[in-house]
Amino acid sequence: MQYRRLGRSGIKISEIGFGSWLTAGGSVDAAATERLTARARELGINFFDTADVYSGGRAEEVLAAALKGAPRRELVVATKCFFPITGGVNDQGLSRKHIFESCHGSLRRLGMEYVDLYQCHRYDDHTPLEETCRAMHDLITQGKILYWGVSQWSAVNIVEAMAICKANNFNAPVSNQPIYNMINRSLEIDVMRVCARYGLGLVVFSPLAQGILTGKYSGGAKPAGSRATDPRAANYMSQKYMTGAWLARVDALKPVAEKNSMTMAQLALAWCLRRNELTATINGFTRPEQLEDNAAASGKTIPAEDLAAIDAILGTMPVDQYTGRIIEA
């Protein structure tokens, strides 16, 4: 397992992260989660990501039970706040009140004195950004969180937050958690460059495009136990890419993977990690073999000619919204 620094911070996390959305406390029971986290740690994974809203708080509880007994110094635990859990009028957004109450709730469910990385799950248009930045800074000074980050914020939001933190001498965010994969490359349009400029590490989610890039849905197949056969999980899959045309493009990547002695999943993860701006990919696991396969992607590289072949096959090079020109990798 290879490790990278989380942006400009001093902390290092594994290139392959352990996610818990739709899995821990959801499609994966507590006993299986314990086995998976134990195997993850054996493989060198030290980054475990969750959120208070995942399975209504159950994901944090299940992950906490699975990690119980592991030396805290060996773990980098991340969680998030923004979305409501109880439905109360103040149980949402990034107000100082909701951030503090959400943090305390997460610490209680995780059974930890602090979390390593606390993330704003989305941007809040209804709360002054300075209030959010100050609340995160205060949590750091209180020792309840070590670092803070954002998720799915625009380039403009990030620039404004960094300016506020600099002006007020606040601890600034060190990470961003956006969606990124071979199919969805919108991150490259402007957010990736802004994060690199300000030193925010990227811990990207959905690197396998909800499993589509593994090739398991070839020809429209829906293997038993896959996300596509789970009614709840399937709701989060983009049906745009579950079409014959897109699945055929994905199938065309198989020779590229074989040429590089990689599985399709490893090719997709190595493709993400080709960017130095990235710190890690966040992956969800339901079976040990998935975990072992994904972990083996760490440290793998793809030759330039094969990266070009991937671009040609998928045709997903991002286009600059102002000039209409393709943005080069």
C-alpha positions as a printed Julia matrix, in Angstrom:
329×3 Matrix{Float64}:
   0.0     0.0     0.0
   1.24    3.45   -0.93
   0.5     6.56    1.15
   0.14   10.21    0.2
   0.0    13.41    2.22
  -3.46   14.89    2.62
  -2.94   18.12    0.73
  -0.59   20.53    2.47
  -1.1    18.82    5.85
   1.44   16.52    7.44
  -0.88   13.51    7.74
  -0.52   10.55    5.34
  -3.38    8.33    4.23
  -3.58    5.18    2.14
  -4.18    5.64   -1.58
  -7.15    3.31   -1.27
  -9.68    4.4     1.34
 -12.41    2.39    3.04
 -15.83    3.95    2.5
 -19.08    3.17    4.29
 -21.85    4.75    2.21
 -24.61    2.18    1.54
 -22.43   -0.57    3.04
 -21.65   -0.38    6.78
 -24.96   -0.39    8.61
 -26.72   -0.87    5.27
 -26.08   -3.68    2.81
 -23.2    -5.04    4.91
 -23.95   -6.25    8.44
 -21.82   -5.59   11.51
 -20.01   -8.95   11.46
 -19.06   -8.6     7.8
 -17.93   -5.01    8.33
 -15.64   -6.18   11.14
 -14.08   -8.79    8.85
 -13.66   -6.28    6.05
 -12.03   -3.6     8.21
  -9.67   -6.18    9.7
  -8.62   -7.3     6.23
  -8.32   -3.68    5.11
  -5.9    -2.95    7.92
  -3.89   -6.06    7.04
  -3.58   -4.69    3.5
  -2.32   -1.34    4.79
  -5.5     0.72    4.5
  -5.54    3.33    7.27
  -8.19    5.75    5.93
 -11.78    5.06    6.95
 -14.48    7.43    5.71
 -18.06    7.73    6.9
 -20.76   10.37    7.59
 -23.38   11.01   10.23
 -26.18   10.67    7.66
 -25.12    7.27    6.35
 -27.85    4.85    7.38
 -29.09    7.45    9.84
 -25.97    7.25   12.01
 -25.79    3.48   11.94
 -22.73    3.48    9.65
 -20.67    5.35   12.24
 -21.75    2.92   14.96
 -20.98   -0.18   12.89
 -17.62    1.2    11.78
 -16.76    2.07   15.38
 -17.51   -1.47   16.52
 -15.46   -2.9    13.66
 -12.44   -0.74   14.51
 -12.66   -1.26   18.26
  -9.36   -2.5    19.57
  -7.32   -1.11   16.69
  -4.61    1.3    17.88
  -6.06    4.78   17.41
  -2.71    6.13   16.21
  -2.9     3.75   13.22
  -6.29    5.01   12.04
  -7.3     8.07   10.07
 -11.05    8.4    10.56
 -13.13   10.88    8.59
 -16.79   11.78    8.94
 -19.09   14.54    7.72
 -21.96   16.85    8.59
 -24.6    18.81    6.69
 -27.63   16.62    6.01
 -30.42   16.19    8.58
 -30.89   13.04   10.63
 -33.77   13.88   12.98
 -35.61   16.38   10.82
 -35.43   19.16   13.44
 -35.49   22.73   12.2
 -31.79   23.24   13.03
 -30.72   19.69   12.19
 -29.26   20.59    8.81
 -26.73   22.81    7.09
 -23.47   24.29    8.33
 -24.54   26.63   11.09
 -22.34   26.74   14.17
 -25.12   25.01   16.12
 -25.56   22.15   13.66
 -21.81   21.65   13.19
 -21.17   21.43   16.94
 -24.13   19.15   17.63
 -23.32   16.94   14.64
 -19.69   16.65   15.71
 -20.63   15.63   19.23
 -23.12   13.11   17.85
 -20.48   11.59   15.59
 -17.93   11.39   18.39
 -20.5     9.61   20.53
 -21.42    7.1    17.81
 -17.78    6.52   16.88
 -16.73    6.17   20.5
 -13.74    8.43   19.88
 -12.33   11.52   21.55
 -11.58   13.13   18.2
 -11.94   12.55   14.47
  -8.99   13.05   12.17
 -10.91   14.71    9.34
 -14.28   16.46    9.67
 -15.91   17.39    6.38
 -18.69   19.71    5.26
 -20.79   17.25    3.28
 -22.13   19.98    0.98
 -22.04   23.79    0.74
 -24.64   25.74    2.73
 -26.11   28.71    0.86
 -28.09   29.76    3.93
 -25.27   30.16    6.45
 -22.53   32.83    6.32
 -19.36   31.08    5.25
 -17.37   32.84    7.97
 -19.63   31.21   10.58
 -18.86   27.77    9.14
 -15.1    28.42    8.92
 -14.99   29.75   12.49
 -16.92   26.75   13.84
 -14.49   24.33   12.18
 -11.52   26.32   13.48
 -12.95   26.22   17.0
 -13.46   22.45   16.86
  -9.79   22.1    15.96
  -8.64   24.34   18.8
 -10.84   22.31   21.17
  -9.15   19.1    20.02
 -12.36   17.47   18.77
 -11.18   17.36   15.17
  -7.64   17.48   13.79
  -8.36   18.73   10.28
 -11.38   19.86    8.33
 -12.38   19.54    4.72
 -15.21   20.0     2.26
 -17.15   17.81   -0.16
 -18.62   18.72   -3.53
 -17.87   22.44   -3.1
 -17.41   24.59   -6.18
 -14.12   26.29   -7.01
 -15.66   29.64   -6.03
 -16.78   28.28   -2.63
 -13.29   26.93   -1.93
 -11.53   30.15   -2.91
 -13.85   32.18   -0.67
 -13.33   29.83    2.29
  -9.56   30.01    1.93
  -9.68   33.82    1.84
 -11.83   33.96    4.98
  -9.51   31.59    6.84
  -6.43   33.57    5.83
  -7.99   36.9     6.82
  -9.05   35.61   10.25
  -6.08   33.32   10.92
  -8.42   30.31   11.03
  -7.32   26.75   10.41
  -8.18   26.31    6.72
  -9.62   23.19    5.06
  -7.03   20.65    3.93
  -9.17   18.42    1.73
 -12.04   18.14   -0.71
 -14.15   15.04   -1.36
 -15.67   15.25   -4.85
 -16.9    12.66   -7.33
 -14.28   11.6    -9.89
 -13.87    8.7   -12.26
 -13.11    7.87  -15.9
 -16.67    8.75  -16.9
 -17.27   11.82  -14.75
 -14.27   14.14  -15.14
 -15.95   17.43  -14.26
 -13.49   17.81  -11.39
 -10.78   18.64  -13.92
 -12.6    21.72  -15.25
 -11.67   24.05  -12.39
 -11.98   22.48   -8.92
  -8.91   20.26   -9.26
  -6.74   23.24  -10.2
  -8.07   25.36   -7.35
  -7.45   22.57   -4.85
  -3.88   22.18   -6.12
  -3.31   25.93   -5.85
  -4.47   26.1    -2.23
  -3.09   22.74   -1.12
  -6.31   20.78   -0.61
  -5.89   17.04   -0.99
  -8.53   15.26   -3.06
 -10.14   12.14   -1.6
 -12.51   11.21   -4.4
 -15.65    9.1    -4.18
 -17.27    6.84   -6.78
 -13.97    6.06   -8.54
 -15.59    2.98  -10.1
 -18.74    4.87  -11.18
 -21.0     2.77   -8.92
 -19.31   -0.39  -10.19
 -19.9     0.29  -13.89
 -16.16    0.58  -14.56
 -15.5    -2.9   -13.16
 -17.13   -4.39  -16.25
 -19.5    -6.53  -14.22
 -22.54   -5.03  -15.94
 -21.26   -6.0   -19.38
 -24.11   -6.46  -21.85
 -26.6    -5.19  -19.3
 -26.0    -8.06  -16.86
 -26.94   -7.55  -13.23
 -24.96  -10.08  -11.17
 -26.53  -11.3    -7.93
 -25.42   -9.21   -4.99
 -24.4    -6.24   -7.13
 -25.53   -2.7    -6.44
 -27.85   -2.82   -9.45
 -29.89   -5.6    -7.8
 -30.27   -3.76   -4.49
 -33.4    -1.56   -4.77
 -32.05    1.06   -2.35
 -28.55    1.2    -3.78
 -29.77    1.13   -7.38
 -31.56    4.42   -6.77
 -28.16    6.11   -6.55
 -26.82    4.65   -9.79
 -26.78    6.85  -12.86
 -28.98    5.06  -15.38
 -27.42    7.27  -18.06
 -24.41    4.97  -18.03
 -26.32    1.69  -17.73
 -27.08    1.78  -21.44
 -25.82   -0.52  -24.18
 -23.67    2.19  -25.74
 -21.9     3.12  -22.52
 -21.45   -0.47  -21.36
 -19.92   -1.28  -24.74
 -17.39    1.54  -24.24
 -16.5     0.11  -20.85
 -16.1    -3.36  -22.38
 -13.65   -1.85  -24.86
 -11.36   -1.0   -21.94
 -10.76   -4.67  -21.15
  -7.82   -5.09  -23.57
  -6.16   -2.03  -21.98
  -6.54   -3.6   -18.54
  -5.23   -6.96  -19.76
  -2.25   -5.32  -21.45
  -1.29   -3.8   -18.1
  -2.0    -6.99  -16.1
  -4.77   -5.25  -14.18
  -8.37   -6.01  -13.45
 -10.89   -3.48  -14.73
 -11.31   -2.09  -11.22
  -7.57   -1.69  -10.79
  -7.36    0.12  -14.13
 -10.08    2.56  -13.05
  -8.4     3.24   -9.69
  -4.91    3.57  -11.15
  -6.38    5.99  -13.71
  -7.68    8.21  -10.88
  -4.45    8.0    -8.93
  -2.42    9.04  -11.99
  -3.12   12.6   -10.85
  -0.74   13.9    -8.21
  -3.53   16.18   -6.99
  -5.33   13.13   -5.62
  -4.56   11.76   -2.19
  -6.89    8.76   -2.22
  -9.91    7.08   -3.72
 -12.79    6.11   -1.44
 -14.16    2.66   -2.17
 -17.12    0.72   -0.81
 -16.7    -2.99   -0.19
 -19.13   -5.84    0.34
 -16.77   -8.79   -0.11
 -13.11   -9.49    0.82
 -12.18  -10.25   -2.78
 -13.32   -6.77   -3.84
 -11.22   -5.24   -1.1
  -8.14   -7.24   -2.03
  -8.53   -6.47   -5.71
  -8.95   -2.71   -5.12
  -6.1    -2.49   -2.63
  -3.77   -4.03   -5.21
  -4.31   -0.97   -7.44
  -2.15    1.15   -5.13
   1.17    1.95   -6.75
   0.16    0.78  -10.23
   0.78    3.08  -13.19
  -0.66    3.3   -16.69
   1.62    4.18  -19.64
   0.88    7.41  -21.5
  -0.18    5.59  -24.67
  -2.76    3.61  -22.73
  -4.08    6.73  -21.02
  -4.57    8.16  -24.5
  -6.34    4.96  -25.56
  -8.72    5.28  -22.6
  -9.51    8.86  -23.63
 -10.23    7.73  -27.17
 -12.45    4.84  -26.08
 -14.56    6.73  -23.56
 -14.51   10.2   -25.1
 -14.92   11.84  -21.71
 -12.23   14.51  -21.88
 -13.66   17.54  -20.0
 -14.36   20.7   -21.95
 -13.6    24.21  -20.67
 -16.92   25.93  -20.08
 -15.62   29.26  -21.4
 -13.46   28.34  -24.39
 -15.04   25.05  -25.43
 -11.57   23.51  -25.63
 -10.71   20.08  -24.28
  -8.88   20.31  -20.97
  -5.64   18.36  -21.19
  -4.77   15.96  -18.38
